[in-house]
Amino acid sequence: MTCPICEKDADEKYRPFCSKRCADIDLGKWLTGSYAVPSQREDDGEDLLRELDESTQKPH
């Protein structure tokens, strides 16, 4: 198995990654939204837009 980030051989300790660095890079991509799991719902985009619109109208 190769590391999905740099394609070096995976290390058993960090599997499927080769190092902590590559594992951290992958985690960072998830946390910043670079990776996303697509939704099966058709109206998710509309719900998100409605929530954003409502949150900008509420006073803090």
PDB file with one MODEL, atoms N, CA, C and O in Angstrom:
MODEL        1
ATOM      1  N   MET A   1       0.842  -1.169   0.000  1.00  0.00           N
ATOM      2  CA  MET A   1       0.000   0.000   0.000  1.00  0.00           C
ATOM      3  C   MET A   1       0.895   1.242   0.000  1.00  0.00           C
ATOM      4  O   MET A   1       1.919   1.289   0.682  1.00  0.00           O
ATOM      5  N   THR A   2       0.490   2.232  -0.770  1.00  0.00           N
ATOM      6  CA  THR A   2       1.261   3.469  -0.828  1.00  0.00           C
ATOM      7  C   THR A   2       0.489   4.589  -0.138  1.00  0.00           C
ATOM      8  O   THR A   2      -0.737   4.547  -0.028  1.00  0.00           O
ATOM      9  N   CYS A   3       1.221   5.573   0.314  1.00  0.00           N
ATOM     10  CA  CYS A   3       0.655   6.732   0.992  1.00  0.00           C
ATOM     11  C   CYS A   3      -0.204   7.521  -0.008  1.00  0.00           C
ATOM     12  O   CYS A   3       0.255   7.814  -1.112  1.00  0.00           O
ATOM     13  N   PRO A   4      -1.442   7.866   0.365  1.00  0.00           N
ATOM     14  CA  PRO A   4      -2.300   8.610  -0.560  1.00  0.00           C
ATOM     15  C   PRO A   4      -1.849  10.062  -0.775  1.00  0.00           C
ATOM     16  O   PRO A   4      -2.322  10.725  -1.698  1.00  0.00           O
ATOM     17  N   ILE A   5      -0.944  10.553   0.067  1.00  0.00           N
ATOM     18  CA  ILE A   5      -0.472  11.931  -0.073  1.00  0.00           C
ATOM     19  C   ILE A   5       0.765  12.007  -0.959  1.00  0.00           C
ATOM     20  O   ILE A   5       0.793  12.773  -1.922  1.00  0.00           O
ATOM     21  N   CYS A   6       1.811  11.199  -0.632  1.00  0.00           N
ATOM     22  CA  CYS A   6       3.075  11.314  -1.370  1.00  0.00           C
ATOM     23  C   CYS A   6       3.454  10.064  -2.163  1.00  0.00           C
ATOM     24  O   CYS A   6       4.451  10.065  -2.884  1.00  0.00           O
ATOM     25  N   GLU A   7       2.668   9.010  -2.031  1.00  0.00           N
ATOM     26  CA  GLU A   7       2.847   7.757  -2.761  1.00  0.00           C
ATOM     27  C   GLU A   7       4.083   6.950  -2.363  1.00  0.00           C
ATOM     28  O   GLU A   7       4.484   6.050  -3.100  1.00  0.00           O
ATOM     29  N   LYS A   8       4.703   7.253  -1.204  1.00  0.00           N
ATOM     30  CA  LYS A   8       5.763   6.405  -0.670  1.00  0.00           C
ATOM     31  C   LYS A   8       5.113   5.192  -0.015  1.00  0.00           C
ATOM     32  O   LYS A   8       3.898   5.166   0.179  1.00  0.00           O
ATOM     33  N   ASP A   9       5.921   4.186   0.328  1.00  0.00           N
ATOM     34  CA  ASP A   9       5.377   3.019   1.017  1.00  0.00           C
ATOM     35  C   ASP A   9       4.809   3.425   2.367  1.00  0.00           C
ATOM     36  O   ASP A   9       5.416   4.220   3.084  1.00  0.00           O
ATOM     37  N   ALA A  10       3.655   2.888   2.715  1.00  0.00           N
ATOM     38  CA  ALA A  10       2.998   3.210   3.981  1.00  0.00           C
ATOM     39  C   ALA A  10       3.778   2.612   5.150  1.00  0.00           C
ATOM     40  O   ALA A  10       4.370   1.538   5.036  1.00  0.00           O
ATOM     41  N   ASP A  11       3.768   3.320   6.260  1.00  0.00           N
ATOM     42  CA  ASP A  11       4.384   2.859   7.497  1.00  0.00           C
ATOM     43  C   ASP A  11       3.275   2.272   8.360  1.00  0.00           C
ATOM     44  O   ASP A  11       2.209   2.875   8.489  1.00  0.00           O
ATOM     45  N   GLU A  12       3.513   1.102   8.952  1.00  0.00           N
ATOM     46  CA  GLU A  12       2.499   0.437   9.763  1.00  0.00           C
ATOM     47  C   GLU A  12       1.983   1.346  10.884  1.00  0.00           C
ATOM     48  O   GLU A  12       0.802   1.294  11.226  1.00  0.00           O
ATOM     49  N   LYS A  13       2.853   2.171  11.450  1.00  0.00           N
ATOM     50  CA  LYS A  13       2.478   3.057  12.552  1.00  0.00           C
ATOM     51  C   LYS A  13       1.479   4.135  12.111  1.00  0.00           C
ATOM     52  O   LYS A  13       0.626   4.544  12.899  1.00  0.00           O
ATOM     53  N   TYR A  14       1.580   4.594  10.866  1.00  0.00           N
ATOM     54  CA  TYR A  14       0.733   5.690  10.372  1.00  0.00           C
ATOM     55  C   TYR A  14      -0.211   5.253   9.263  1.00  0.00           C
ATOM     56  O   TYR A  14      -0.813   6.096   8.598  1.00  0.00           O
ATOM     57  N   ARG A  15      -0.344   3.980   9.061  1.00  0.00           N
ATOM     58  CA  ARG A  15      -1.116   3.427   7.967  1.00  0.00           C
ATOM     59  C   ARG A  15      -2.466   4.106   7.807  1.00  0.00           C
ATOM     60  O   ARG A  15      -3.160   4.247   8.814  1.00  0.00           O
ATOM     61  N   PRO A  16      -2.884   4.522   6.671  1.00  0.00           N
ATOM     62  CA  PRO A  16      -2.353   4.251   5.337  1.00  0.00           C
ATOM     63  C   PRO A  16      -1.286   5.243   4.890  1.00  0.00           C
ATOM     64  O   PRO A  16      -0.876   5.219   3.730  1.00  0.00           O
ATOM     65  N   PHE A  17      -0.836   6.102   5.776  1.00  0.00           N
ATOM     66  CA  PHE A  17       0.157   7.117   5.421  1.00  0.00           C
ATOM     67  C   PHE A  17       1.570   6.619   5.694  1.00  0.00           C
ATOM     68  O   PHE A  17       1.759   5.594   6.350  1.00  0.00           O
ATOM     69  N   CYS A  18       2.556   7.343   5.191  1.00  0.00           N
ATOM     70  CA  CYS A  18       3.955   6.960   5.383  1.00  0.00           C
ATOM     71  C   CYS A  18       4.565   7.635   6.607  1.00  0.00           C
ATOM     72  O   CYS A  18       5.598   7.193   7.111  1.00  0.00           O
ATOM     73  N   SER A  19       3.930   8.702   7.086  1.00  0.00           N
ATOM     74  CA  SER A  19       4.500   9.464   8.193  1.00  0.00           C
ATOM     75  C   SER A  19       3.418  10.298   8.870  1.00  0.00           C
ATOM     76  O   SER A  19       2.312  10.446   8.351  1.00  0.00           O
ATOM     77  N   LYS A  20       3.752  10.833  10.025  1.00  0.00           N
ATOM     78  CA  LYS A  20       2.836  11.733  10.733  1.00  0.00           C
ATOM     79  C   LYS A  20       2.576  12.978   9.899  1.00  0.00           C
ATOM     80  O   LYS A  20       1.465  13.509   9.897  1.00  0.00           O
ATOM     81  N   ARG A  21       3.592  13.441   9.195  1.00  0.00           N
ATOM     82  CA  ARG A  21       3.442  14.635   8.354  1.00  0.00           C
ATOM     83  C   ARG A  21       2.344  14.436   7.314  1.00  0.00           C
ATOM     84  O   ARG A  21       1.480  15.299   7.156  1.00  0.00           O
ATOM     85  N   CYS A  22       2.369  13.313   6.608  1.00  0.00           N
ATOM     86  CA  CYS A  22       1.347  13.059   5.585  1.00  0.00           C
ATOM     87  C   CYS A  22      -0.034  12.868   6.225  1.00  0.00           C
ATOM     88  O   CYS A  22      -1.043  13.290   5.659  1.00  0.00           O
ATOM     89  N   ALA A  23      -0.080  12.234   7.403  1.00  0.00           N
ATOM     90  CA  ALA A  23      -1.352  12.081   8.107  1.00  0.00           C
ATOM     91  C   ALA A  23      -1.906  13.459   8.484  1.00  0.00           C
ATOM     92  O   ALA A  23      -3.105  13.706   8.361  1.00  0.00           O
ATOM     93  N   ASP A  24      -1.027  14.351   8.942  1.00  0.00           N
ATOM     94  CA  ASP A  24      -1.456  15.705   9.308  1.00  0.00           C
ATOM     95  C   ASP A  24      -1.907  16.513   8.098  1.00  0.00           C
ATOM     96  O   ASP A  24      -2.855  17.293   8.189  1.00  0.00           O
ATOM     97  N   ILE A  25      -1.238  16.331   6.973  1.00  0.00           N
ATOM     98  CA  ILE A  25      -1.650  17.013   5.739  1.00  0.00           C
ATOM     99  C   ILE A  25      -3.060  16.576   5.359  1.00  0.00           C
ATOM    100  O   ILE A  25      -3.890  17.406   4.987  1.00  0.00           O
ATOM    101  N   ASP A  26      -3.333  15.276   5.451  1.00  0.00           N
ATOM    102  CA  ASP A  26      -4.651  14.750   5.123  1.00  0.00           C
ATOM    103  C   ASP A  26      -5.706  15.307   6.075  1.00  0.00           C
ATOM    104  O   ASP A  26      -6.780  15.718   5.637  1.00  0.00           O
ATOM    105  N   LEU A  27      -5.405  15.321   7.374  1.00  0.00           N
ATOM    106  CA  LEU A  27      -6.339  15.875   8.351  1.00  0.00           C
ATOM    107  C   LEU A  27      -6.619  17.346   8.051  1.00  0.00           C
ATOM    108  O   LEU A  27      -7.766  17.788   8.118  1.00  0.00           O
ATOM    109  N   GLY A  28      -5.582  18.097   7.723  1.00  0.00           N
ATOM    110  CA  GLY A  28      -5.753  19.504   7.380  1.00  0.00           C
ATOM    111  C   GLY A  28      -6.672  19.701   6.188  1.00  0.00           C
ATOM    112  O   GLY A  28      -7.454  20.651   6.154  1.00  0.00           O
ATOM    113  N   LYS A  29      -6.581  18.818   5.220  1.00  0.00           N
ATOM    114  CA  LYS A  29      -7.464  18.925   4.048  1.00  0.00           C
ATOM    115  C   LYS A  29      -8.919  18.707   4.437  1.00  0.00           C
ATOM    116  O   LYS A  29      -9.808  19.380   3.916  1.00  0.00           O
ATOM    117  N   TRP A  30      -9.170  17.766   5.352  1.00  0.00           N
ATOM    118  CA  TRP A  30     -10.541  17.549   5.819  1.00  0.00           C
ATOM    119  C   TRP A  30     -11.036  18.757   6.604  1.00  0.00           C
ATOM    120  O   TRP A  30     -12.169  19.202   6.420  1.00  0.00           O
ATOM    121  N   LEU A  31     -10.182  19.286   7.481  1.00  0.00           N
ATOM    122  CA  LEU A  31     -10.609  20.389   8.342  1.00  0.00           C
ATOM    123  C   LEU A  31     -10.841  21.688   7.588  1.00  0.00           C
ATOM    124  O   LEU A  31     -11.671  22.499   8.002  1.00  0.00           O
ATOM    125  N   THR A  32     -10.125  21.902   6.489  1.00  0.00           N
ATOM    126  CA  THR A  32     -10.309  23.132   5.712  1.00  0.00           C
ATOM    127  C   THR A  32     -11.369  23.002   4.623  1.00  0.00           C
ATOM    128  O   THR A  32     -11.683  23.979   3.944  1.00  0.00           O
ATOM    129  N   GLY A  33     -11.918  21.805   4.453  1.00  0.00           N
ATOM    130  CA  GLY A  33     -12.961  21.602   3.453  1.00  0.00           C
ATOM    131  C   GLY A  33     -12.438  21.259   2.072  1.00  0.00           C
ATOM    132  O   GLY A  33     -13.203  21.253   1.107  1.00  0.00           O
ATOM    133  N   SER A  34     -11.139  20.971   1.958  1.00  0.00           N
ATOM    134  CA  SER A  34     -10.607  20.564   0.661  1.00  0.00           C
ATOM    135  C   SER A  34     -11.209  19.238   0.212  1.00  0.00           C
ATOM    136  O   SER A  34     -11.393  18.994  -0.981  1.00  0.00           O
ATOM    137  N   TYR A  35     -11.513  18.384   1.191  1.00  0.00           N
ATOM    138  CA  TYR A  35     -12.218  17.137   0.911  1.00  0.00           C
ATOM    139  C   TYR A  35     -13.662  17.350   1.341  1.00  0.00           C
ATOM    140  O   TYR A  35     -13.927  18.057   2.313  1.00  0.00           O
ATOM    141  N   ALA A  36     -14.573  16.753   0.637  1.00  0.00           N
ATOM    142  CA  ALA A  36     -15.972  16.828   1.022  1.00  0.00           C
ATOM    143  C   ALA A  36     -16.676  15.564   0.577  1.00  0.00           C
ATOM    144  O   ALA A  36     -16.371  15.004  -0.476  1.00  0.00           O
ATOM    145  N   VAL A  37     -17.607  15.126   1.378  1.00  0.00           N
ATOM    146  CA  VAL A  37     -18.414  13.965   1.035  1.00  0.00           C
ATOM    147  C   VAL A  37     -19.693  14.494   0.407  1.00  0.00           C
ATOM    148  O   VAL A  37     -20.424  15.252   1.046  1.00  0.00           O
ATOM    149  N   PRO A  38     -19.978  14.109  -0.828  1.00  0.00           N
ATOM    150  CA  PRO A  38     -21.167  14.639  -1.492  1.00  0.00           C
ATOM    151  C   PRO A  38     -22.450  14.167  -0.810  1.00  0.00           C
ATOM    152  O   PRO A  38     -22.518  13.049  -0.300  1.00  0.00           O
ATOM    153  N   SER A  39     -23.440  15.011  -0.807  1.00  0.00           N
ATOM    154  CA  SER A  39     -24.731  14.697  -0.218  1.00  0.00           C
ATOM    155  C   SER A  39     -25.620  14.030  -1.248  1.00  0.00           C
ATOM    156  O   SER A  39     -25.499  14.279  -2.447  1.00  0.00           O
ATOM    157  N   GLN A  40     -26.500  13.191  -0.775  1.00  0.00           N
ATOM    158  CA  GLN A  40     -27.475  12.551  -1.651  1.00  0.00           C
ATOM    159  C   GLN A  40     -28.783  13.355  -1.707  1.00  0.00           C
ATOM    160  O   GLN A  40     -29.651  13.086  -2.537  1.00  0.00           O
ATOM    161  N   ARG A  41     -28.909  14.343  -0.812  1.00  0.00           N
ATOM    162  CA  ARG A  41     -30.119  15.156  -0.773  1.00  0.00           C
ATOM    163  C   ARG A  41     -30.037  16.279  -1.802  1.00  0.00           C
ATOM    164  O   ARG A  41     -28.994  16.914  -1.957  1.00  0.00           O
ATOM    165  N   GLU A  42     -31.134  16.517  -2.499  1.00  0.00           N
ATOM    166  CA  GLU A  42     -31.172  17.566  -3.510  1.00  0.00           C
ATOM    167  C   GLU A  42     -31.246  18.960  -2.902  1.00  0.00           C
ATOM    168  O   GLU A  42     -30.760  19.919  -3.503  1.00  0.00           O
ATOM    169  N   ASP A  43     -31.846  19.089  -1.719  1.00  0.00           N
ATOM    170  CA  ASP A  43     -32.098  20.412  -1.158  1.00  0.00           C
ATOM    171  C   ASP A  43     -31.035  20.869  -0.155  1.00  0.00           C
ATOM    172  O   ASP A  43     -31.239  21.887   0.506  1.00  0.00           O
ATOM    173  N   ASP A  44     -29.915  20.164  -0.016  1.00  0.00           N
ATOM    174  CA  ASP A  44     -28.881  20.571   0.931  1.00  0.00           C
ATOM    175  C   ASP A  44     -28.345  21.964   0.631  1.00  0.00           C
ATOM    176  O   ASP A  44     -28.127  22.747   1.555  1.00  0.00           O
ATOM    177  N   GLY A  45     -28.134  22.281  -0.605  1.00  0.00           N
ATOM    178  CA  GLY A  45     -27.620  23.599  -0.974  1.00  0.00           C
ATOM    179  C   GLY A  45     -28.579  24.706  -0.589  1.00  0.00           C
ATOM    180  O   GLY A  45     -28.160  25.767  -0.126  1.00  0.00           O
ATOM    181  N   GLU A  46     -29.857  24.462  -0.779  1.00  0.00           N
ATOM    182  CA  GLU A  46     -30.859  25.456  -0.414  1.00  0.00           C
ATOM    183  C   GLU A  46     -30.913  25.645   1.095  1.00  0.00           C
ATOM    184  O   GLU A  46     -31.035  26.774   1.570  1.00  0.00           O
ATOM    185  N   ASP A  47     -30.824  24.550   1.861  1.00  0.00           N
ATOM    186  CA  ASP A  47     -30.829  24.642   3.326  1.00  0.00           C
ATOM    187  C   ASP A  47     -29.635  25.449   3.824  1.00  0.00           C
ATOM    188  O   ASP A  47     -29.776  26.284   4.717  1.00  0.00           O
ATOM    189  N   LEU A  48     -28.481  25.203   3.256  1.00  0.00           N
ATOM    190  CA  LEU A  48     -27.270  25.910   3.674  1.00  0.00           C
ATOM    191  C   LEU A  48     -27.385  27.403   3.382  1.00  0.00           C
ATOM    192  O   LEU A  48     -27.030  28.230   4.222  1.00  0.00           O
ATOM    193  N   LEU A  49     -27.873  27.746   2.210  1.00  0.00           N
ATOM    194  CA  LEU A  49     -28.049  29.158   1.870  1.00  0.00           C
ATOM    195  C   LEU A  49     -29.042  29.841   2.808  1.00  0.00           C
ATOM    196  O   LEU A  49     -28.827  30.984   3.214  1.00  0.00           O
ATOM    197  N   ARG A  50     -30.122  29.151   3.153  1.00  0.00           N
ATOM    198  CA  ARG A  50     -31.113  29.704   4.064  1.00  0.00           C
ATOM    199  C   ARG A  50     -30.493  29.923   5.453  1.00  0.00           C
ATOM    200  O   ARG A  50     -30.721  30.966   6.065  1.00  0.00           O
ATOM    201  N   GLU A  51     -29.714  28.956   5.956  1.00  0.00           N
ATOM    202  CA  GLU A  51     -29.066  29.089   7.262  1.00  0.00           C
ATOM    203  C   GLU A  51     -28.073  30.251   7.267  1.00  0.00           C
ATOM    204  O   GLU A  51     -28.007  31.008   8.235  1.00  0.00           O
ATOM    205  N   LEU A  52     -27.310  30.391   6.201  1.00  0.00           N
ATOM    206  CA  LEU A  52     -26.360  31.493   6.123  1.00  0.00           C
ATOM    207  C   LEU A  52     -27.071  32.835   6.101  1.00  0.00           C
ATOM    208  O   LEU A  52     -26.643  33.782   6.760  1.00  0.00           O
ATOM    209  N   ASP A  53     -28.140  32.915   5.355  1.00  0.00           N
ATOM    210  CA  ASP A  53     -28.903  34.154   5.273  1.00  0.00           C
ATOM    211  C   ASP A  53     -29.488  34.521   6.629  1.00  0.00           C
ATOM    212  O   ASP A  53     -29.452  35.684   7.029  1.00  0.00           O
ATOM    213  N   GLU A  54     -30.033  33.522   7.346  1.00  0.00           N
ATOM    214  CA  GLU A  54     -30.619  33.770   8.660  1.00  0.00           C
ATOM    215  C   GLU A  54     -29.551  34.176   9.672  1.00  0.00           C
ATOM    216  O   GLU A  54     -29.804  35.028  10.523  1.00  0.00           O
ATOM    217  N   SER A  55     -28.379  33.589   9.593  1.00  0.00           N
ATOM    218  CA  SER A  55     -27.334  33.898  10.573  1.00  0.00           C
ATOM    219  C   SER A  55     -26.781  35.304  10.367  1.00  0.00           C
ATOM    220  O   SER A  55     -26.315  35.924  11.323  1.00  0.00           O
ATOM    221  N   THR A  56     -26.825  35.813   9.151  1.00  0.00           N
ATOM    222  CA  THR A  56     -26.310  37.169   8.916  1.00  0.00           C
ATOM    223  C   THR A  56     -27.342  38.225   9.326  1.00  0.00           C
ATOM    224  O   THR A  56     -26.978  39.384   9.523  1.00  0.00           O
ATOM    225  N   GLN A  57     -28.614  37.852   9.457  1.00  0.00           N
ATOM    226  CA  GLN A  57     -29.639  38.813   9.830  1.00  0.00           C
ATOM    227  C   GLN A  57     -29.812  38.932  11.345  1.00  0.00           C
ATOM    228  O   GLN A  57     -30.392  39.909  11.819  1.00  0.00           O
ATOM    229  N   LYS A  58     -29.316  37.948  12.116  1.00  0.00           N
ATOM    230  CA  LYS A  58     -29.485  37.972  13.572  1.00  0.00           C
ATOM    231  C   LYS A  58     -28.461  38.883  14.213  1.00  0.00           C
ATOM    232  O   LYS A  58     -27.273  38.788  13.903  1.00  0.00           O
ATOM    233  N   PRO A  59     -28.901  39.780  15.115  1.00  0.00           N
ATOM    234  CA  PRO A  59     -27.923  40.613  15.839  1.00  0.00           C
ATOM    235  C   PRO A  59     -27.185  39.764  16.872  1.00  0.00           C
ATOM    236  O   PRO A  59     -27.744  38.804  17.401  1.00  0.00           O
ATOM    237  N   HIS A  60     -25.949  40.110  17.156  1.00  0.00           N
ATOM    238  CA  HIS A  60     -25.152  39.328  18.108  1.00  0.00           C
ATOM    239  C   HIS A  60     -25.390  39.777  19.506  1.00  0.00           C
ATOM    240  O   HIS A  60     -24.801  39.230  20.439  1.00  0.00           O
TER     241      HIS A  60
ENDMDL
END
